[in-house]
């Protein structure tokens, strides 16, 4: 434990989650980095795996990459509204093609949720639409260093439906839009779409905060 860092964070204004040099506003970002983040526009991701079409709020670089890392790794919840704004823009693109869609966030593992203290994907998309959390994630090895096929196999082993919730979702007949934080190979989204389709749920699209 770094007591000096903990004391600094407790008594001094938090630094901007992106540049780390200017004091952060209530959003977790300084004015300049907020402007950089909000200048981003949605992009179509190109996952390696056959996931549903994915629209992301921006490319995983610069202010967005820094903010997303701080949000996930240091549990800086104050960044959720800014990241949620980007997610909302991506969702607006998808809504035009998939009206009346329900949002299903990709869940964290229990260990990740315990470490962060909250569900970071569900929190970021709060207020953007009707959430239907019906997936659960079992333990999963770190994907760093895994090949794309290994990532897909790991995602398939980890992700499962909560059967009662998935059945209720299927009974609505409404399409589902998967929501994730970042899409790289698309393994997680492909696995999630697969288990939902096996439960009778239509998954025509997905959105993410960032695309690598």
C-alpha positions as CSV (number, residue, x, y, z in Angstrom):
1,X,0.0,0.0,0.0
2,X,1.3,3.4,-0.9
3,X,0.3,5.6,2.0
4,X,1.9,8.8,0.5
5,X,-0.2,8.4,-2.6
6,X,-3.3,7.6,-0.6
7,X,-2.8,10.7,1.5
8,X,-2.3,12.9,-1.6
9,X,-5.5,11.6,-3.2
10,X,-7.4,12.2,0.0
11,X,-6.4,15.8,0.7
12,X,-5.4,17.2,-2.7
13,X,-7.6,17.7,-5.8
14,X,-7.5,14.7,-8.1
15,X,-5.3,15.1,-11.2
16,X,-6.9,14.9,-14.6
17,X,-7.4,11.2,-15.6
18,X,-5.9,11.9,-19.0
19,X,-3.0,14.4,-18.9
20,X,-2.4,14.0,-15.1
21,X,-0.9,17.4,-14.9
22,X,-4.0,19.7,-14.5
23,X,-6.4,19.4,-11.6
24,X,-9.5,17.5,-12.6
25,X,-13.0,19.0,-12.5
26,X,-15.9,17.0,-11.1
27,X,-15.9,15.0,-14.3
28,X,-12.4,13.6,-13.6
29,X,-10.9,15.5,-16.5
30,X,-9.5,18.9,-17.0
31,X,-11.2,21.3,-19.4
32,X,-8.7,20.6,-22.3
33,X,-9.0,16.9,-22.0
34,X,-12.7,17.0,-21.7
35,X,-12.8,19.0,-24.9
36,X,-10.6,16.4,-26.6
37,X,-12.7,13.5,-25.4
38,X,-16.0,15.1,-26.4
39,X,-14.6,16.0,-29.9
40,X,-14.5,12.3,-30.7
41,X,-17.1,10.8,-33.0
42,X,-18.4,7.2,-33.3
43,X,-16.5,4.7,-35.4
44,X,-17.3,1.3,-36.8
45,X,-15.1,-1.3,-35.1
46,X,-13.6,-4.2,-37.1
47,X,-13.3,-7.2,-34.8
48,X,-11.5,-10.3,-35.9
49,X,-14.2,-12.6,-34.7
50,X,-17.7,-12.8,-36.1
51,X,-19.3,-10.6,-33.5
52,X,-22.4,-8.5,-34.2
53,X,-21.6,-5.1,-35.9
54,X,-20.0,-2.9,-33.3
55,X,-20.1,0.9,-33.1
56,X,-17.7,2.5,-30.7
57,X,-17.6,6.0,-29.2
58,X,-14.1,6.6,-30.4
59,X,-10.7,5.1,-31.0
60,X,-8.7,3.8,-28.1
61,X,-6.0,6.4,-28.0
62,X,-5.2,9.7,-26.4
63,X,-7.6,11.1,-23.9
64,X,-10.1,8.3,-24.3
65,X,-7.5,5.6,-23.7
66,X,-6.2,7.3,-20.6
67,X,-9.6,8.0,-19.2
68,X,-10.9,4.5,-19.8
69,X,-7.8,3.0,-18.1
70,X,-8.3,5.2,-15.1
71,X,-12.0,4.3,-15.0
72,X,-11.3,0.6,-15.1
73,X,-8.0,0.2,-13.2
74,X,-8.4,2.9,-10.5
75,X,-12.1,2.8,-10.2
76,X,-12.6,6.5,-10.9
77,X,-16.3,6.5,-11.1
78,X,-16.5,10.3,-11.8
79,X,-15.5,9.5,-15.4
80,X,-18.7,7.5,-16.0
81,X,-20.8,10.4,-17.4
82,X,-18.1,11.5,-19.9
83,X,-17.5,7.9,-21.1
84,X,-21.3,7.4,-21.1
85,X,-21.7,10.4,-23.4
86,X,-19.5,8.7,-26.0
87,X,-21.4,5.4,-25.5
88,X,-24.6,7.3,-26.0
89,X,-23.4,8.7,-29.3
90,X,-22.5,5.2,-30.5
91,X,-25.9,3.9,-29.4
92,X,-27.6,6.7,-31.3
93,X,-26.0,5.3,-34.5
94,X,-27.2,1.8,-33.7
95,X,-30.7,2.9,-32.7
96,X,-31.3,4.1,-36.2
97,X,-30.9,0.5,-37.5
98,X,-32.1,-1.4,-34.4
99,X,-35.0,0.5,-32.9
100,X,-36.5,-0.6,-29.6
101,X,-33.4,-2.4,-28.6
102,X,-32.7,-3.5,-25.0
103,X,-29.2,-3.0,-23.6
104,X,-27.3,-6.0,-22.2
105,X,-24.0,-5.0,-20.6
106,X,-21.0,-7.4,-20.6
107,X,-20.5,-8.3,-17.0
108,X,-17.3,-8.2,-15.0
109,X,-16.0,-11.3,-13.3
110,X,-16.6,-11.4,-9.6
111,X,-13.0,-10.7,-8.9
112,X,-13.0,-7.6,-11.2
113,X,-16.2,-6.2,-9.6
114,X,-14.8,-6.8,-6.1
115,X,-11.6,-5.0,-7.0
116,X,-13.3,-2.0,-8.6
117,X,-16.2,-1.9,-6.2
118,X,-18.8,-1.5,-9.1
119,X,-19.9,-2.8,-12.5
120,X,-18.1,-0.3,-14.8
121,X,-19.9,-1.2,-18.0
122,X,-23.4,-1.1,-16.5
123,X,-22.5,2.2,-14.7
124,X,-21.3,3.8,-17.9
125,X,-24.5,3.0,-19.8
126,X,-26.9,3.9,-17.0
127,X,-29.6,6.1,-18.3
128,X,-29.0,5.4,-21.9
129,X,-31.7,2.9,-22.3
130,X,-33.5,-0.1,-20.8
131,X,-30.9,-2.4,-19.2
132,X,-31.4,-6.1,-19.1
133,X,-28.4,-7.7,-17.4
134,X,-28.8,-11.4,-18.1
135,X,-25.2,-12.5,-18.4
136,X,-22.7,-13.7,-15.8
137,X,-19.0,-14.0,-16.1
138,X,-17.0,-16.8,-14.5
139,X,-13.3,-16.6,-13.7
140,X,-11.2,-15.7,-16.7
141,X,-7.5,-15.5,-17.3
142,X,-6.0,-12.2,-18.4
143,X,-6.3,-11.9,-22.2
144,X,-2.9,-10.2,-22.5
145,X,-0.6,-12.6,-24.5
146,X,-3.4,-14.8,-25.7
147,X,-3.9,-15.4,-29.4
148,X,-7.3,-14.5,-30.9
149,X,-8.5,-18.1,-30.9
150,X,-7.4,-18.5,-27.3
151,X,-9.3,-15.2,-26.4
152,X,-12.4,-16.6,-28.0
153,X,-12.1,-19.9,-26.2
154,X,-11.6,-18.2,-22.8
155,X,-14.6,-15.9,-23.4
156,X,-16.8,-18.8,-24.3
157,X,-15.8,-20.7,-21.1
158,X,-16.4,-17.6,-19.0
159,X,-19.7,-16.2,-20.2
160,X,-23.1,-17.8,-19.5
161,X,-26.7,-16.6,-19.3
162,X,-28.8,-16.2,-16.2
163,X,-31.4,-18.6,-17.6
164,X,-34.5,-17.1,-16.0
165,X,-33.5,-13.6,-17.1
166,X,-32.5,-14.7,-20.6
167,X,-35.8,-16.5,-21.0
168,X,-37.8,-13.4,-20.0
169,X,-35.7,-11.4,-22.4
170,X,-36.4,-13.8,-25.3
171,X,-40.1,-13.7,-24.5
172,X,-40.2,-10.0,-25.2
173,X,-39.2,-10.6,-28.8
174,X,-37.2,-7.4,-28.7
175,X,-33.6,-7.2,-30.1
176,X,-30.6,-6.8,-27.9
177,X,-27.7,-4.4,-28.1
178,X,-24.6,-5.7,-26.3
179,X,-22.5,-3.1,-24.4
180,X,-18.8,-3.4,-23.6
181,X,-16.0,-1.0,-22.6
182,X,-13.5,-1.8,-25.4
183,X,-13.5,-4.0,-28.4
184,X,-10.2,-5.4,-29.6
185,X,-10.6,-8.9,-31.2
186,X,-14.3,-9.0,-30.6
187,X,-14.0,-12.3,-28.7
188,X,-16.1,-11.3,-25.7
189,X,-18.9,-9.9,-27.9
190,X,-18.9,-12.9,-30.1
191,X,-19.1,-15.2,-27.1
192,X,-21.8,-13.2,-25.5
193,X,-23.9,-13.0,-28.7
194,X,-23.5,-16.8,-29.1
195,X,-24.9,-17.7,-25.6
196,X,-27.8,-15.2,-26.0
197,X,-28.7,-16.5,-29.4
198,X,-28.7,-20.0,-28.0
199,X,-31.3,-18.7,-25.5
200,X,-33.5,-17.4,-28.3
201,X,-32.4,-13.8,-28.0
202,X,-31.8,-11.7,-31.2
203,X,-28.4,-9.8,-31.0
204,X,-28.1,-7.7,-34.2
205,X,-25.6,-5.1,-32.9
206,X,-23.2,-4.0,-30.1
207,X,-21.7,-0.8,-28.9
208,X,-18.5,0.0,-27.0
209,X,-16.9,3.0,-25.4
210,X,-13.7,2.5,-27.4
211,X,-12.4,0.5,-30.3
212,X,-8.7,-0.6,-30.3
